[in-house]
């Protein structure tokens, strides 16, 4: 939830910064989408809390990387490529965890906390 708020505020702040804003907006939106996939996996039981926690940690690392690279207000081609690789890896990890077969209990206390 915190990640979603951070991503939304980054999106609003960077939306007016020119041509690079489109790619920045795309990376922020992708973060939001991946966070939503993790939350939905917890809700429908396709992810257990251990997997979701690991995936959340990976998303946090991507968020920190993105914030570091956006300090100057724009993404260089190298920074964009690095973010894209990290997001692709996270997306694959989410997909692998969802089809892994470990079932979570969406009504458990730990699922509710996440």
Chimera marker file (.cmm) of the C-alpha trace (Angstrom):
<marker_set name="trace">
<marker id="1" x="0.000" y="0.000" z="0.000" r="1" g="1" b="0" radius="0.5"/>
<marker id="2" x="2.839" y="2.410" z="0.859" r="1" g="1" b="0" radius="0.5"/>
<marker id="3" x="4.488" y="1.542" z="-2.446" r="1" g="1" b="0" radius="0.5"/>
<marker id="4" x="1.318" y="2.391" z="-4.327" r="1" g="1" b="0" radius="0.5"/>
<marker id="5" x="1.095" y="5.802" z="-2.628" r="1" g="1" b="0" radius="0.5"/>
<marker id="6" x="4.762" y="6.494" z="-3.335" r="1" g="1" b="0" radius="0.5"/>
<marker id="7" x="4.384" y="5.434" z="-6.949" r="1" g="1" b="0" radius="0.5"/>
<marker id="8" x="1.285" y="7.562" z="-7.425" r="1" g="1" b="0" radius="0.5"/>
<marker id="9" x="2.961" y="10.635" z="-5.958" r="1" g="1" b="0" radius="0.5"/>
<marker id="10" x="6.035" y="10.079" z="-8.149" r="1" g="1" b="0" radius="0.5"/>
<marker id="11" x="3.769" y="9.805" z="-11.161" r="1" g="1" b="0" radius="0.5"/>
<marker id="12" x="2.036" y="13.096" z="-10.387" r="1" g="1" b="0" radius="0.5"/>
<marker id="13" x="5.300" y="14.897" z="-9.629" r="1" g="1" b="0" radius="0.5"/>
<marker id="14" x="6.996" y="13.774" z="-12.818" r="1" g="1" b="0" radius="0.5"/>
<marker id="15" x="4.074" y="14.005" z="-15.214" r="1" g="1" b="0" radius="0.5"/>
<marker id="16" x="4.917" y="17.585" z="-16.156" r="1" g="1" b="0" radius="0.5"/>
<marker id="17" x="8.649" y="17.239" z="-16.756" r="1" g="1" b="0" radius="0.5"/>
<marker id="18" x="8.683" y="16.905" z="-20.550" r="1" g="1" b="0" radius="0.5"/>
<marker id="19" x="9.422" y="14.081" z="-22.970" r="1" g="1" b="0" radius="0.5"/>
<marker id="20" x="11.199" y="11.877" z="-20.446" r="1" g="1" b="0" radius="0.5"/>
<marker id="21" x="8.069" y="11.997" z="-18.288" r="1" g="1" b="0" radius="0.5"/>
<marker id="22" x="6.390" y="9.444" z="-20.525" r="1" g="1" b="0" radius="0.5"/>
<marker id="23" x="9.037" y="6.814" z="-19.866" r="1" g="1" b="0" radius="0.5"/>
<marker id="24" x="9.186" y="7.771" z="-16.201" r="1" g="1" b="0" radius="0.5"/>
<marker id="25" x="5.410" y="7.497" z="-15.988" r="1" g="1" b="0" radius="0.5"/>
<marker id="26" x="5.623" y="4.080" z="-17.643" r="1" g="1" b="0" radius="0.5"/>
<marker id="27" x="8.120" y="2.786" z="-15.082" r="1" g="1" b="0" radius="0.5"/>
<marker id="28" x="6.062" y="4.148" z="-12.184" r="1" g="1" b="0" radius="0.5"/>
<marker id="29" x="2.875" y="2.619" z="-13.616" r="1" g="1" b="0" radius="0.5"/>
<marker id="30" x="4.620" y="-0.699" z="-14.029" r="1" g="1" b="0" radius="0.5"/>
<marker id="31" x="5.629" y="-0.605" z="-10.356" r="1" g="1" b="0" radius="0.5"/>
<marker id="32" x="2.006" y="0.027" z="-9.419" r="1" g="1" b="0" radius="0.5"/>
<marker id="33" x="0.842" y="-2.842" z="-11.647" r="1" g="1" b="0" radius="0.5"/>
<marker id="34" x="3.339" y="-5.273" z="-10.135" r="1" g="1" b="0" radius="0.5"/>
<marker id="35" x="2.356" y="-4.237" z="-6.619" r="1" g="1" b="0" radius="0.5"/>
<marker id="36" x="-1.274" y="-4.878" z="-7.540" r="1" g="1" b="0" radius="0.5"/>
<marker id="37" x="-0.384" y="-8.334" z="-8.866" r="1" g="1" b="0" radius="0.5"/>
<marker id="38" x="1.243" y="-9.200" z="-5.531" r="1" g="1" b="0" radius="0.5"/>
<marker id="39" x="-1.769" y="-7.946" z="-3.562" r="1" g="1" b="0" radius="0.5"/>
<marker id="40" x="-4.166" y="-9.868" z="-5.802" r="1" g="1" b="0" radius="0.5"/>
<marker id="41" x="-2.063" y="-13.013" z="-5.403" r="1" g="1" b="0" radius="0.5"/>
<marker id="42" x="-2.392" y="-12.734" z="-1.641" r="1" g="1" b="0" radius="0.5"/>
<marker id="43" x="-6.136" y="-12.140" z="-1.874" r="1" g="1" b="0" radius="0.5"/>
<marker id="44" x="-6.853" y="-15.074" z="-4.174" r="1" g="1" b="0" radius="0.5"/>
<marker id="45" x="-4.431" y="-17.446" z="-2.433" r="1" g="1" b="0" radius="0.5"/>
<marker id="46" x="-2.090" y="-17.939" z="-5.396" r="1" g="1" b="0" radius="0.5"/>
<marker id="47" x="0.727" y="-16.480" z="-3.258" r="1" g="1" b="0" radius="0.5"/>
<marker id="48" x="1.511" y="-17.365" z="0.305" r="1" g="1" b="0" radius="0.5"/>
<marker id="49" x="2.769" y="-14.715" z="2.721" r="1" g="1" b="0" radius="0.5"/>
<marker id="50" x="6.407" y="-15.820" z="2.507" r="1" g="1" b="0" radius="0.5"/>
<marker id="51" x="6.420" y="-15.455" z="-1.280" r="1" g="1" b="0" radius="0.5"/>
<marker id="52" x="4.555" y="-12.151" z="-1.107" r="1" g="1" b="0" radius="0.5"/>
<marker id="53" x="7.026" y="-10.827" z="1.453" r="1" g="1" b="0" radius="0.5"/>
<marker id="54" x="9.964" y="-11.734" z="-0.790" r="1" g="1" b="0" radius="0.5"/>
<marker id="55" x="8.298" y="-10.110" z="-3.793" r="1" g="1" b="0" radius="0.5"/>
<marker id="56" x="7.456" y="-6.981" z="-1.766" r="1" g="1" b="0" radius="0.5"/>
<marker id="57" x="11.104" y="-6.734" z="-0.744" r="1" g="1" b="0" radius="0.5"/>
<marker id="58" x="12.162" y="-6.963" z="-4.389" r="1" g="1" b="0" radius="0.5"/>
<marker id="59" x="9.675" y="-4.206" z="-5.289" r="1" g="1" b="0" radius="0.5"/>
<marker id="60" x="11.088" y="-2.024" z="-2.511" r="1" g="1" b="0" radius="0.5"/>
<marker id="61" x="14.577" y="-2.404" z="-3.966" r="1" g="1" b="0" radius="0.5"/>
<marker id="62" x="13.259" y="-1.351" z="-7.374" r="1" g="1" b="0" radius="0.5"/>
<marker id="63" x="11.537" y="1.665" z="-5.786" r="1" g="1" b="0" radius="0.5"/>
<marker id="64" x="14.780" y="2.724" z="-4.081" r="1" g="1" b="0" radius="0.5"/>
<marker id="65" x="16.700" y="2.285" z="-7.345" r="1" g="1" b="0" radius="0.5"/>
<marker id="66" x="14.112" y="4.344" z="-9.189" r="1" g="1" b="0" radius="0.5"/>
<marker id="67" x="14.162" y="7.126" z="-6.583" r="1" g="1" b="0" radius="0.5"/>
<marker id="68" x="17.968" y="7.226" z="-6.721" r="1" g="1" b="0" radius="0.5"/>
<marker id="69" x="18.005" y="7.425" z="-10.501" r="1" g="1" b="0" radius="0.5"/>
<marker id="70" x="15.288" y="10.088" z="-10.609" r="1" g="1" b="0" radius="0.5"/>
<marker id="71" x="17.058" y="12.447" z="-8.193" r="1" g="1" b="0" radius="0.5"/>
<marker id="72" x="18.089" y="14.648" z="-11.108" r="1" g="1" b="0" radius="0.5"/>
<marker id="73" x="14.567" y="14.509" z="-12.582" r="1" g="1" b="0" radius="0.5"/>
<marker id="74" x="15.303" y="12.374" z="-15.638" r="1" g="1" b="0" radius="0.5"/>
<marker id="75" x="16.380" y="8.891" z="-16.629" r="1" g="1" b="0" radius="0.5"/>
<marker id="76" x="19.421" y="8.340" z="-18.807" r="1" g="1" b="0" radius="0.5"/>
<marker id="77" x="19.246" y="5.476" z="-21.330" r="1" g="1" b="0" radius="0.5"/>
<marker id="78" x="21.501" y="3.389" z="-19.051" r="1" g="1" b="0" radius="0.5"/>
<marker id="79" x="19.346" y="4.089" z="-16.000" r="1" g="1" b="0" radius="0.5"/>
<marker id="80" x="16.205" y="3.270" z="-17.964" r="1" g="1" b="0" radius="0.5"/>
<marker id="81" x="17.734" y="-0.024" z="-19.115" r="1" g="1" b="0" radius="0.5"/>
<marker id="82" x="18.752" y="-0.919" z="-15.556" r="1" g="1" b="0" radius="0.5"/>
<marker id="83" x="15.239" y="-0.215" z="-14.268" r="1" g="1" b="0" radius="0.5"/>
<marker id="84" x="13.708" y="-2.207" z="-17.104" r="1" g="1" b="0" radius="0.5"/>
<marker id="85" x="15.906" y="-5.222" z="-16.304" r="1" g="1" b="0" radius="0.5"/>
<marker id="86" x="14.991" y="-5.038" z="-12.618" r="1" g="1" b="0" radius="0.5"/>
<marker id="87" x="11.279" y="-4.733" z="-13.414" r="1" g="1" b="0" radius="0.5"/>
<marker id="88" x="11.429" y="-7.621" z="-15.912" r="1" g="1" b="0" radius="0.5"/>
<marker id="89" x="13.137" y="-9.803" z="-13.307" r="1" g="1" b="0" radius="0.5"/>
<marker id="90" x="10.513" y="-8.876" z="-10.701" r="1" g="1" b="0" radius="0.5"/>
<marker id="91" x="7.684" y="-9.612" z="-13.130" r="1" g="1" b="0" radius="0.5"/>
<marker id="92" x="9.121" y="-13.056" z="-13.882" r="1" g="1" b="0" radius="0.5"/>
<marker id="93" x="9.496" y="-13.723" z="-10.161" r="1" g="1" b="0" radius="0.5"/>
<marker id="94" x="5.869" y="-12.762" z="-9.525" r="1" g="1" b="0" radius="0.5"/>
<marker id="95" x="4.684" y="-15.055" z="-12.321" r="1" g="1" b="0" radius="0.5"/>
<marker id="96" x="6.862" y="-17.935" z="-11.094" r="1" g="1" b="0" radius="0.5"/>
<marker id="97" x="5.585" y="-17.537" z="-7.532" r="1" g="1" b="0" radius="0.5"/>
<marker id="98" x="1.959" y="-17.470" z="-8.702" r="1" g="1" b="0" radius="0.5"/>
<marker id="99" x="2.277" y="-20.714" z="-10.657" r="1" g="1" b="0" radius="0.5"/>
<marker id="100" x="4.568" y="-22.374" z="-8.107" r="1" g="1" b="0" radius="0.5"/>
<marker id="101" x="1.663" y="-24.196" z="-6.550" r="1" g="1" b="0" radius="0.5"/>
<marker id="102" x="2.091" y="-23.089" z="-2.942" r="1" g="1" b="0" radius="0.5"/>
<marker id="103" x="-1.312" y="-21.951" z="-1.783" r="1" g="1" b="0" radius="0.5"/>
<marker id="104" x="-1.790" y="-19.203" z="0.737" r="1" g="1" b="0" radius="0.5"/>
<marker id="105" x="-4.708" y="-18.552" z="3.027" r="1" g="1" b="0" radius="0.5"/>
<marker id="106" x="-6.156" y="-15.142" z="2.141" r="1" g="1" b="0" radius="0.5"/>
<marker id="107" x="-7.927" y="-14.943" z="5.506" r="1" g="1" b="0" radius="0.5"/>
<marker id="108" x="-4.826" y="-15.584" z="7.625" r="1" g="1" b="0" radius="0.5"/>
<marker id="109" x="-3.598" y="-12.863" z="9.968" r="1" g="1" b="0" radius="0.5"/>
<marker id="110" x="-0.294" y="-12.559" z="8.123" r="1" g="1" b="0" radius="0.5"/>
<marker id="111" x="-2.068" y="-12.105" z="4.772" r="1" g="1" b="0" radius="0.5"/>
<marker id="112" x="-4.237" y="-9.412" z="6.284" r="1" g="1" b="0" radius="0.5"/>
<marker id="113" x="-1.181" y="-7.566" z="7.624" r="1" g="1" b="0" radius="0.5"/>
<marker id="114" x="0.416" y="-7.500" z="4.193" r="1" g="1" b="0" radius="0.5"/>
<link id1="1" id2="2" r="1" g="1" b="0" radius="0.2"/>
<link id1="2" id2="3" r="1" g="1" b="0" radius="0.2"/>
<link id1="3" id2="4" r="1" g="1" b="0" radius="0.2"/>
<link id1="4" id2="5" r="1" g="1" b="0" radius="0.2"/>
<link id1="5" id2="6" r="1" g="1" b="0" radius="0.2"/>
<link id1="6" id2="7" r="1" g="1" b="0" radius="0.2"/>
<link id1="7" id2="8" r="1" g="1" b="0" radius="0.2"/>
<link id1="8" id2="9" r="1" g="1" b="0" radius="0.2"/>
<link id1="9" id2="10" r="1" g="1" b="0" radius="0.2"/>
<link id1="10" id2="11" r="1" g="1" b="0" radius="0.2"/>
<link id1="11" id2="12" r="1" g="1" b="0" radius="0.2"/>
<link id1="12" id2="13" r="1" g="1" b="0" radius="0.2"/>
<link id1="13" id2="14" r="1" g="1" b="0" radius="0.2"/>
<link id1="14" id2="15" r="1" g="1" b="0" radius="0.2"/>
<link id1="15" id2="16" r="1" g="1" b="0" radius="0.2"/>
<link id1="16" id2="17" r="1" g="1" b="0" radius="0.2"/>
<link id1="17" id2="18" r="1" g="1" b="0" radius="0.2"/>
<link id1="18" id2="19" r="1" g="1" b="0" radius="0.2"/>
<link id1="19" id2="20" r="1" g="1" b="0" radius="0.2"/>
<link id1="20" id2="21" r="1" g="1" b="0" radius="0.2"/>
<link id1="21" id2="22" r="1" g="1" b="0" radius="0.2"/>
<link id1="22" id2="23" r="1" g="1" b="0" radius="0.2"/>
<link id1="23" id2="24" r="1" g="1" b="0" radius="0.2"/>
<link id1="24" id2="25" r="1" g="1" b="0" radius="0.2"/>
<link id1="25" id2="26" r="1" g="1" b="0" radius="0.2"/>
<link id1="26" id2="27" r="1" g="1" b="0" radius="0.2"/>
<link id1="27" id2="28" r="1" g="1" b="0" radius="0.2"/>
<link id1="28" id2="29" r="1" g="1" b="0" radius="0.2"/>
<link id1="29" id2="30" r="1" g="1" b="0" radius="0.2"/>
<link id1="30" id2="31" r="1" g="1" b="0" radius="0.2"/>
<link id1="31" id2="32" r="1" g="1" b="0" radius="0.2"/>
<link id1="32" id2="33" r="1" g="1" b="0" radius="0.2"/>
<link id1="33" id2="34" r="1" g="1" b="0" radius="0.2"/>
<link id1="34" id2="35" r="1" g="1" b="0" radius="0.2"/>
<link id1="35" id2="36" r="1" g="1" b="0" radius="0.2"/>
<link id1="36" id2="37" r="1" g="1" b="0" radius="0.2"/>
<link id1="37" id2="38" r="1" g="1" b="0" radius="0.2"/>
<link id1="38" id2="39" r="1" g="1" b="0" radius="0.2"/>
<link id1="39" id2="40" r="1" g="1" b="0" radius="0.2"/>
<link id1="40" id2="41" r="1" g="1" b="0" radius="0.2"/>
<link id1="41" id2="42" r="1" g="1" b="0" radius="0.2"/>
<link id1="42" id2="43" r="1" g="1" b="0" radius="0.2"/>
<link id1="43" id2="44" r="1" g="1" b="0" radius="0.2"/>
<link id1="44" id2="45" r="1" g="1" b="0" radius="0.2"/>
<link id1="45" id2="46" r="1" g="1" b="0" radius="0.2"/>
<link id1="46" id2="47" r="1" g="1" b="0" radius="0.2"/>
<link id1="47" id2="48" r="1" g="1" b="0" radius="0.2"/>
<link id1="48" id2="49" r="1" g="1" b="0" radius="0.2"/>
<link id1="49" id2="50" r="1" g="1" b="0" radius="0.2"/>
<link id1="50" id2="51" r="1" g="1" b="0" radius="0.2"/>
<link id1="51" id2="52" r="1" g="1" b="0" radius="0.2"/>
<link id1="52" id2="53" r="1" g="1" b="0" radius="0.2"/>
<link id1="53" id2="54" r="1" g="1" b="0" radius="0.2"/>
<link id1="54" id2="55" r="1" g="1" b="0" radius="0.2"/>
<link id1="55" id2="56" r="1" g="1" b="0" radius="0.2"/>
<link id1="56" id2="57" r="1" g="1" b="0" radius="0.2"/>
<link id1="57" id2="58" r="1" g="1" b="0" radius="0.2"/>
<link id1="58" id2="59" r="1" g="1" b="0" radius="0.2"/>
<link id1="59" id2="60" r="1" g="1" b="0" radius="0.2"/>
<link id1="60" id2="61" r="1" g="1" b="0" radius="0.2"/>
<link id1="61" id2="62" r="1" g="1" b="0" radius="0.2"/>
<link id1="62" id2="63" r="1" g="1" b="0" radius="0.2"/>
<link id1="63" id2="64" r="1" g="1" b="0" radius="0.2"/>
<link id1="64" id2="65" r="1" g="1" b="0" radius="0.2"/>
<link id1="65" id2="66" r="1" g="1" b="0" radius="0.2"/>
<link id1="66" id2="67" r="1" g="1" b="0" radius="0.2"/>
<link id1="67" id2="68" r="1" g="1" b="0" radius="0.2"/>
<link id1="68" id2="69" r="1" g="1" b="0" radius="0.2"/>
<link id1="69" id2="70" r="1" g="1" b="0" radius="0.2"/>
<link id1="70" id2="71" r="1" g="1" b="0" radius="0.2"/>
<link id1="71" id2="72" r="1" g="1" b="0" radius="0.2"/>
<link id1="72" id2="73" r="1" g="1" b="0" radius="0.2"/>
<link id1="73" id2="74" r="1" g="1" b="0" radius="0.2"/>
<link id1="74" id2="75" r="1" g="1" b="0" radius="0.2"/>
<link id1="75" id2="76" r="1" g="1" b="0" radius="0.2"/>
<link id1="76" id2="77" r="1" g="1" b="0" radius="0.2"/>
<link id1="77" id2="78" r="1" g="1" b="0" radius="0.2"/>
<link id1="78" id2="79" r="1" g="1" b="0" radius="0.2"/>
<link id1="79" id2="80" r="1" g="1" b="0" radius="0.2"/>
<link id1="80" id2="81" r="1" g="1" b="0" radius="0.2"/>
<link id1="81" id2="82" r="1" g="1" b="0" radius="0.2"/>
<link id1="82" id2="83" r="1" g="1" b="0" radius="0.2"/>
<link id1="83" id2="84" r="1" g="1" b="0" radius="0.2"/>
<link id1="84" id2="85" r="1" g="1" b="0" radius="0.2"/>
<link id1="85" id2="86" r="1" g="1" b="0" radius="0.2"/>
<link id1="86" id2="87" r="1" g="1" b="0" radius="0.2"/>
<link id1="87" id2="88" r="1" g="1" b="0" radius="0.2"/>
<link id1="88" id2="89" r="1" g="1" b="0" radius="0.2"/>
<link id1="89" id2="90" r="1" g="1" b="0" radius="0.2"/>
<link id1="90" id2="91" r="1" g="1" b="0" radius="0.2"/>
<link id1="91" id2="92" r="1" g="1" b="0" radius="0.2"/>
<link id1="92" id2="93" r="1" g="1" b="0" radius="0.2"/>
<link id1="93" id2="94" r="1" g="1" b="0" radius="0.2"/>
<link id1="94" id2="95" r="1" g="1" b="0" radius="0.2"/>
<link id1="95" id2="96" r="1" g="1" b="0" radius="0.2"/>
<link id1="96" id2="97" r="1" g="1" b="0" radius="0.2"/>
<link id1="97" id2="98" r="1" g="1" b="0" radius="0.2"/>
<link id1="98" id2="99" r="1" g="1" b="0" radius="0.2"/>
<link id1="99" id2="100" r="1" g="1" b="0" radius="0.2"/>
<link id1="100" id2="101" r="1" g="1" b="0" radius="0.2"/>
<link id1="101" id2="102" r="1" g="1" b="0" radius="0.2"/>
<link id1="102" id2="103" r="1" g="1" b="0" radius="0.2"/>
<link id1="103" id2="104" r="1" g="1" b="0" radius="0.2"/>
<link id1="104" id2="105" r="1" g="1" b="0" radius="0.2"/>
<link id1="105" id2="106" r="1" g="1" b="0" radius="0.2"/>
<link id1="106" id2="107" r="1" g="1" b="0" radius="0.2"/>
<link id1="107" id2="108" r="1" g="1" b="0" radius="0.2"/>
<link id1="108" id2="109" r="1" g="1" b="0" radius="0.2"/>
<link id1="109" id2="110" r="1" g="1" b="0" radius="0.2"/>
<link id1="110" id2="111" r="1" g="1" b="0" radius="0.2"/>
<link id1="111" id2="112" r="1" g="1" b="0" radius="0.2"/>
<link id1="112" id2="113" r="1" g="1" b="0" radius="0.2"/>
<link id1="113" id2="114" r="1" g="1" b="0" radius="0.2"/>
</marker_set>
